[in-house]
Amino acid sequence: MKSISPNVKKGIAVAALVVAALLSAFVLAGRLSDPAFHAASIAALDEKKVTVTELTAAVAGGSIAVSAIPGDATTPIANQIAEMATYLLLVVGAILLEKFLLTMSCLVTFQYLIPIACGLTIAWLFCRRAVLLRLAARLTVFGLIICLTVPASLQVSALMEQTFDTQKTVDAVQQAADAADAGQADSTSAETDGRGGWLSQVGESVSGSIAGAVDKAEQMLSRFVDAVAVLIITSCVLPVAVLLFFLWVTKLIFGIRLPVSPRGTVRAVHGRFRRKQAALKGAPKQTGDD
């Protein structure tokens, strides 16, 4: 049986890489960057955005309700509740960024990074420089990592929300704000409703229940802090943590050395400086008589 010559093998490899680059750029890039392909992930992000919007409205209502309590005892608490809206704005920005990266990362990876990696591999077949093959592998792995980061972080966020019952916390915050608004608007309706908004109770006996109103306001602030903290973790911290985890696993698999510690870097620079100084001292001095 005739063995295949190296040139034929190289030609087959080049043809396969060209086909892979064309499929990646003109087929996979358009399909994987289509929003319809990521419909489930986009729906989850939209649902989270609706939750943040409702919580922002609850923050505004709670701040107004707490500030309406007679006296200045609850004014600092009302200001702190109002500041929660700033953090919720950051959460909304993170959600919009995740929606953008969900499609754009696939487009950049399959339309640019993978075809460039295929071109570098073709160049490696002819010149056999290992740096080209390493660069191609790193581009491919990096592209796949940025494509998987957002979907993986959404899955981890869903697990965390189930574990900590995020929706229950958000519902409790909204109920507290609604009860506060109801108590501020109409004290009699709060009594007939059966829930008894705590602001209506403050209105009935202002002089004797300021301390109780402060306690209720602090409880509301605590609920707001819990809800905002969970949203920041699931929307801002977890995507970064998932990305760092993927990078760590990639370094572990490919055997890439982790960056040295700052202390080790300082010692290396200091040692090199000392060796250079010793070499200069040991060099023969130049005199003007030579």
C-alpha positions in Angstrom: 0.0 0.0 0.0 1.3 3.4 -1.0 2.0 5.8 1.8 0.8 9.4 1.5 3.6 11.8 0.8 4.2 14.7 3.2 3.2 17.3 0.6 -0.2 15.6 0.1 -0.8 15.5 3.8 0.1 19.2 4.0 -2.2 20.0 1.2 -5.1 18.1 2.8 -4.4 19.9 6.1 -4.4 23.3 4.4 -7.6 22.5 2.5 -9.3 21.4 5.8 -8.2 24.6 7.6 -9.4 26.8 4.7 -12.8 25.1 4.8 -12.9 25.4 8.6 -12.1 29.1 8.3 -14.8 29.7 5.7 -17.4 27.8 7.6 -16.6 29.7 10.8 -16.7 33.1 9.1 -19.7 32.7 6.8 -21.9 30.0 8.5 -21.2 29.7 12.2 -20.6 33.5 12.8 -24.0 34.5 11.5 -25.9 31.6 13.1 -24.3 31.8 16.6 -24.5 35.6 16.7 -28.2 35.6 15.9 -30.3 36.8 18.8 -32.8 34.0 18.1 -30.1 31.4 18.9 -29.7 33.0 22.4 -33.4 33.4 23.0 -33.4 31.6 26.3 -30.4 33.6 27.7 -31.8 36.9 26.4 -35.2 36.1 28.0 -33.5 35.4 31.4 -31.6 38.7 31.2 -34.8 40.5 30.3 -36.6 39.0 33.3 -33.7 40.0 35.5 -33.9 43.6 34.1 -37.7 43.7 34.9 -36.9 42.6 38.4 -34.3 45.4 38.8 -36.8 47.9 37.4 -39.4 46.9 39.8 -36.9 47.0 42.7 -35.9 50.5 41.6 -39.5 51.7 41.7 -39.8 50.1 45.2 -36.6 51.9 46.3 -38.0 55.2 45.2 -41.4 54.6 46.9 -39.7 53.4 50.1 -37.5 56.4 50.2 -40.4 58.8 49.8 -42.5 56.9 52.4 -39.7 56.9 55.0 -38.9 60.6 54.4 -42.6 61.4 55.0 -42.4 60.2 58.6 -42.7 63.3 61.0 -39.4 64.4 62.4 -35.8 64.0 61.2 -35.1 60.6 62.8 -35.6 58.6 59.6 -34.1 61.2 57.2 -30.6 59.4 57.1 -32.4 56.1 56.4 -34.4 57.6 53.6 -31.2 59.0 52.0 -29.5 55.6 52.3 -32.5 53.9 50.7 -32.4 56.5 47.8 -28.7 55.7 47.3 -29.6 52.1 46.4 -30.9 53.3 43.1 -27.3 54.0 42.1 -26.2 50.4 42.6 -29.3 49.2 40.8 -28.2 51.4 37.8 -24.9 49.6 37.8 -26.8 46.3 37.7 -28.9 47.4 34.7 -25.6 48.4 32.9 -24.1 45.0 33.6 -27.3 43.2 32.3 -27.1 45.3 29.1 -23.4 44.5 28.7 -24.1 40.8 29.1 -26.8 41.0 26.4 -24.3 42.8 24.1 -21.5 40.3 24.7 -23.8 37.3 24.3 -24.1 38.0 20.5 -20.9 40.0 19.8 -18.5 37.6 21.5 -19.7 34.8 19.1 -19.5 37.1 16.1 -15.9 38.2 16.9 -14.8 34.6 17.7 -16.2 32.8 14.7 -15.8 35.6 12.1 -12.3 36.8 13.1 -10.4 34.9 15.8 -11.0 31.3 14.5 -10.2 32.2 10.8 -7.1 34.1 12.0 -6.1 31.0 14.0 -6.6 28.8 10.9 -4.4 31.1 8.9 -1.7 31.0 11.6 -1.9 27.2 11.6 -1.5 27.2 7.8 1.6 29.4 8.2 2.9 27.0 10.8 2.6 24.1 8.3 5.1 25.8 6.0 7.5 27.5 8.3 7.2 25.2 11.4 7.6 28.0 13.9 6.1 26.9 17.2 5.1 30.5 18.1 2.5 30.5 15.3 0.9 27.3 16.6 0.8 28.6 20.2 -0.8 31.8 19.1 -3.4 30.0 17.0 -4.3 27.8 20.0 -4.5 30.8 22.4 -6.8 32.7 20.0 -9.1 29.7 19.6 -9.3 29.0 23.3 -9.8 32.7 24.2 -12.6 33.0 21.6 -14.4 30.0 23.0 -14.0 31.3 26.6 -15.6 34.7 25.9 -18.4 32.9 24.1 -19.1 30.6 27.0 -18.7 33.1 29.8 -22.1 34.8 29.7 -24.2 31.6 29.2 -22.2 29.8 32.0 -22.6 32.8 34.3 -26.3 32.8 33.7 -26.5 29.2 34.7 -24.5 29.8 37.9 -26.7 32.9 38.6 -29.9 30.8 38.3 -28.5 28.2 40.7 -27.5 30.9 43.2 -30.9 32.6 42.9 -32.6 29.3 43.7 -30.3 28.7 46.6 -30.7 32.1 48.2 -34.3 32.5 47.1 -33.7 35.8 45.4 -37.2 36.3 44.2 -38.6 35.9 47.7 -36.2 38.7 48.9 -37.3 41.0 46.1 -41.0 40.3 46.7 -40.5 41.1 50.4 -38.9 44.4 49.5 -41.7 45.3 47.1 -44.4 44.3 49.7 -42.7 46.5 52.3 -42.6 49.5 49.9 -46.2 48.9 48.8 -47.3 48.7 52.4 -45.4 51.9 53.2 -47.0 53.7 50.2 -50.4 52.5 51.2 -50.0 53.7 54.7 -48.9 57.1 53.6 -51.7 57.5 51.1 -54.6 56.3 53.1 -54.5 55.0 56.7 -58.1 53.7 56.6 -57.6 51.6 53.5 -54.6 49.9 55.2 -56.9 48.9 58.1 -59.6 47.4 55.9 -57.0 45.6 53.8 -55.8 43.6 56.8 -52.1 44.1 56.2 -51.9 47.3 58.3 -49.2 49.5 56.7 -46.8 50.6 59.3 -46.9 54.2 58.2 -50.6 54.3 59.0 -49.9 53.2 62.5 -47.3 56.0 62.8 -49.9 58.5 61.6 -52.3 57.4 64.3 -49.9 57.9 67.2 -47.1 60.1 66.0 -45.8 61.2 69.4 -45.5 57.7 70.9 -44.3 55.5 68.0 -41.3 57.4 66.4 -39.0 54.7 67.7 -41.1 52.0 66.2 -41.1 53.8 62.9 -37.3 54.0 62.9 -37.2 50.3 63.5 -39.5 49.6 60.6 -37.4 51.9 58.4 -34.3 50.1 59.3 -35.9 46.8 58.5 -36.9 48.1 55.1 -33.3 49.3 54.5 -32.0 45.9 55.5 -34.3 44.2 53.0 -33.2 46.6 50.2 -29.5 46.0 51.0 -30.1 42.2 50.8 -31.9 42.4 47.5 -29.4 44.8 45.9 -26.4 42.7 47.2 -27.8 39.5 45.6 -28.4 41.3 42.3 -24.9 42.8 42.2 -23.4 39.3 42.9 -25.5 37.5 40.3 -25.2 40.2 37.6 -21.7 41.8 38.2 -19.5 39.5 40.3 -20.4 36.1 38.9 -19.6 36.8 35.2 -16.2 38.1 36.2 -15.7 35.0 38.5 -16.7 32.6 35.7 -14.3 34.3 33.3 -11.4 34.1 35.8 -12.3 30.4 36.4 -12.2 29.6 32.7 -8.9 31.4 32.3 -7.5 29.5 35.3 -8.6 26.1 33.9 -7.1 27.1 30.5 -3.8 27.8 32.1 -4.0 24.6 34.0 -4.7 22.5 31.0 -2.2 24.1 28.6 0.5 24.2 31.3 1.0 28.0 30.9 2.9 29.4 33.8 1.0 31.8 36.1 2.4 35.3 36.5 5.0 35.5 39.2 4.3 37.2 42.4 5.2 40.9 42.9 7.7 39.9 45.6 9.4 37.4 43.2 9.5 40.1 40.5 11.2 42.6 42.8 13.8 40.0 43.9 14.5 39.1 40.3 15.0 42.8 39.2 17.1 43.5 42.3 19.3 40.4 41.7 19.8 41.4 38.1 20.7 45.0 39.1 23.3 43.7 41.7 24.9 41.4 39.1 25.1 44.3 36.7 26.8 46.4 39.3 29.2 43.7 40.2 30.1 43.3 36.5 30.8 47.0 36.2 33.0 47.0 39.3 35.0 44.1 38.0 35.6 45.6 34.5 39.0 47.1 33.9 39.1 50.9 34.2 39.9 53.0 31.1 42.7 55.5 31.6 43.6 58.4 29.5 47.3 57.1 28.9 46.0 54.1 26.9 
